[in-house]
Amino acid sequence: MSTLPEEAAALADMVQRFATRDIAPHVAQWDEAGEFPRPLYAQAASLGLLGLGYPEHLGGTPATWRMRNAMTQAFCRHGASGGVFASLFSHNIGLPPVLNHGSEALQQEVIPPVLRGEQIAALGITEPGGGSDVAALRTTARRDGGEWVIDGEKVFITSGLRADWITLAVRTGESGSKGSGGISMVVVPGDAKGLSRSPLQKMGWWCSDTAHLRFDSLRVPARYLLGDEGGGFKIIMGNFNGERLAIAVAALGFAQACYDEALDWARQRKTFGAALVNHQVVRHKLVDMQMRMASTQVWCDALADRADAGDQSPDWVAAVCMLKNHATQTMQFCADQAVQILGGMGYMRGTRAERMYREVKVLMVGGGSEEIMKELAAKQLGI
Ligand SMILES: Cc1cc2nc3c(=O)[nH]c(=O)nc-3n(C[C@H](O)[C@H](O)[C@H](O)COP(=O)(O)OP(=O)(O)OC[C@H]3O[C@@H](n4cnc5c(N)ncnc54)[C@H](O)[C@@H]3O)c2cc1C
């Protein structure tokens, strides 16, 4: 499938070994428990996975998108858990705004402990009133001397319960101001007074921590603001591009997890005197899965190469939106076909197919829903 450069192939091999040994055998049990063990962060950090793509002076390892995608794809294919992927790597949506727009002192305070796996970072954009229409968010931050005073709510926040740092979208405009111009980004420490958190039950991603957050007159120092006051909308939109590319690659990895399990099953299971794979209809299902995975792979690689070459053009942004839809539809198709090939076993808890079938919808909604992806692509393409 992917023609990986040597370095990326070596990284993917290492991640495959880690995910096969330390993630996959435990996922069903972690899902039932509703969480995965905290030491997994330190373990992933010690392998360099949490710091991939971050500067050395903050404890990371600079890496191209191609390298990061190799890691993501191998982790998702062989770990086969969106819940572990989402929470273990939530810093990849929480930290980039700090890295790109925080002061040097703030970067030093927040980023290294997270990359060492000692602390956890999350991103808080979505509110009970809506997630797609980011410009309509209502959580406020009011300046009071040397502090911001935050009031409001966020919902569906990944790593929300455990997070030591929450990169938060707030409205700092004049009281009553509307639209994207009044939005800012600020960092909130998890132990700040005035923060309350409650867990949410979900269709999938059971072992991932997803929370409802409330902010009641919560105070943070003024220096925790990221970028300019009122410049938050642009930061959020820039951050989404990376998140969407990563979601597409993860969806491809999960599609492959479905294919791997379905192929194994089809080779072993016998009906009417022959292995399932020897029935033409079953074989064709597997080929249909391959066809969709192959097109997704080529597109993921091409957009990663464009990103690595510095392309952030409207055409690239539109392509990322369309790729997110294509990749998650590929995963949906593969999960559906895998459950069908496994038959009754595909409906049983503990199979990859069953887990992926429950987990695909969040990837089609989170980080920008299918409908919003199409709207954004249309706008970028001038349609
Ligand atoms: C498990 C999970 C984890 C998440 N983690 C995070 C996180 O860490 N941080 C975070 O900030 N958010 C997170 N989210 C939130 C996620 O990004 C939002 O759910 C998503 O952006 C959609 O927002 P919404 O749910 O408010 O739907 P809404 O915005 O209310 O939309 C509902 C439906 O209407 C459609 N719709 C909306 N507007 C239009 C339109 N103009 N035209 C056509 N259709 C439209 C949408 O596509 C969607 O299908 C998470 C969600 C889940 C489920």
The ligand as a Gaussian input file, in Angstrom:
#p B3LYP/6-31G(d) Opt

LIG

0 1
 C      -16.520000      11.440000      21.560000
 C      -16.374000      12.883000      21.156000
 C      -15.193000      13.545000      21.452000
 C      -15.066000      14.914000      21.133000
 N      -13.941000      15.580000      21.506000
 C      -13.906000      16.942000      21.395000
 C      -12.809000      17.693000      21.936000
 O      -11.847000      17.133000      22.462000
 N      -12.873000      19.044000      21.872000
 C      -13.905000      19.702000      21.288000
 O      -13.895000      20.928000      21.277000
 N      -14.940000      19.013000      20.732000
 C      -14.968000      17.658000      20.784000
 N      -16.009000      16.948000      20.249000
 C      -17.097000      17.685000      19.623000
 C      -17.200000      17.576000      18.116000
 O      -16.133000      18.234000      17.482000
 C      -18.580000      18.125000      17.732000
 O      -19.528000      17.166000      18.138000
 C      -18.728000      18.436000      16.276000
 O      -17.924000      19.534000      15.905000
 C      -20.185000      18.749000      15.894000
 O      -20.722000      19.699000      16.749000
 P      -22.128000      19.396000      17.485000
 O      -22.071000      18.056000      18.066000
 O      -22.431000      20.527000      18.377000
 O      -23.198000      19.343000      16.319000
 P      -24.015000      20.566000      15.700000
 O      -23.079000      21.671000      15.354000
 O      -25.152000      20.876000      16.577000
 O      -24.551000      19.900000      14.354000
 C      -25.521000      18.839000      14.406000
 C      -25.693000      18.279000      13.009000
 O      -26.147000      19.299000      12.123000
 C      -25.258000      19.409000      11.026000
 N      -25.145000      20.828000      10.642000
 C      -24.798000      21.864000      11.428000
 N      -24.773000      23.003000      10.719000
 C      -25.087000      22.662000       9.448000
 C      -25.208000      23.388000       8.230000
 N      -24.958000      24.696000       8.166000
 N      -25.566000      22.716000       7.104000
 C      -25.801000      21.381000       7.154000
 N      -25.708000      20.644000       8.282000
 C      -25.331000      21.267000       9.406000
 C      -23.934000      18.879000      11.499000
 O      -23.145000      18.432000      10.420000
 C      -24.389000      17.738000      12.403000
 O      -24.653000      16.609000      11.582000
 C      -16.126000      15.580000      20.467000
 C      -17.288000      14.879000      20.125000
 C      -17.417000      13.553000      20.471000
 C      -18.687000      12.853000      20.098000

